[in-house]
Amino acid sequence: MHYPITPAVRFLRERMIEFVPHLYDYVEKGGTRESAKQLGVDEHAVIKTLVFETNEKKPLIVLMHGDREVSTKTLARMLGVKSVEPATSERASRWTGYQFGGTSPFGTRTALPVYVEKSILSLDKIYINGGKRGFLVEIKTILLRDVLEIAEVSVAIEN
């Protein structure tokens, strides 16, 4: 299978992390529901890489289940800041080096703190962006700790 060699793929290969590439037809505003449907997997196991910034303009990444949203109020409280809001696509791209809709937590241009919704870690495997729209990588969840410095949070809200 031919798949893109993105900074995320290079990052995983350098660390000898096994992954299964999955290509799908990217649909504008289709989100994780669309990718899960095309790949025939549970949307709960498709993980969004979301870039936020604090009121102090500090960027961070939150990994969240595809079928959940992030409570920014709870996240701000956990981080001890006034507020947290989604970064603009321009700022997110500048920090990560990835196009909006193709953001991966692996191989970002700038090292950003990564917060993971705690319940994700109980999944056996996850499908997470491989650094390009229409491209997910399937990895064993246990490997997240091996490749990223992550902090667990409980900030999920049902959509």
DATANOR-V527437 format. One record per backbone hydrogen bond with DSSP energy under -1.0 kcal/mol. CO is the residue of the C=O (numbers start at 0). NH is the residue of the N-H. If there is no record, write none. Layout:
BEGIN
co=CO nh=NH
co=CO nh=NH
END
This chain:
BEGIN
co=3 nh=5
co=5 nh=9
co=6 nh=10
co=7 nh=11
co=8 nh=12
co=9 nh=13
co=10 nh=14
co=11 nh=16
co=12 nh=15
co=19 nh=137
co=21 nh=135
co=26 nh=29
co=29 nh=33
co=30 nh=34
co=31 nh=35
co=32 nh=36
co=33 nh=37
co=34 nh=38
co=35 nh=39
co=35 nh=40
co=41 nh=44
co=42 nh=45
co=44 nh=126
co=45 nh=65
co=47 nh=63
co=49 nh=61
co=50 nh=86
co=51 nh=59
co=52 nh=84
co=53 nh=56
co=57 nh=53
co=59 nh=51
co=60 nh=114
co=61 nh=49
co=62 nh=116
co=63 nh=47
co=64 nh=67
co=68 nh=156
co=69 nh=71
co=70 nh=74
co=71 nh=75
co=72 nh=76
co=73 nh=77
co=74 nh=78
co=75 nh=79
co=75 nh=80
co=82 nh=54
co=84 nh=52
co=87 nh=91
co=88 nh=92
co=89 nh=93
co=90 nh=94
co=91 nh=95
co=92 nh=96
co=94 nh=109
co=95 nh=108
co=98 nh=101
co=112 nh=60
co=113 nh=150
co=114 nh=62
co=115 nh=152
co=116 nh=119
co=117 nh=120
co=118 nh=121
co=119 nh=122
co=123 nh=140
co=125 nh=138
co=126 nh=46
co=127 nh=136
co=131 nh=134
co=133 nh=23
co=134 nh=129
co=135 nh=21
co=136 nh=127
co=137 nh=19
co=138 nh=125
co=139 nh=142
co=140 nh=143
co=142 nh=146
co=143 nh=147
co=147 nh=149
co=150 nh=115
co=152 nh=117
co=154 nh=70
co=156 nh=68
END
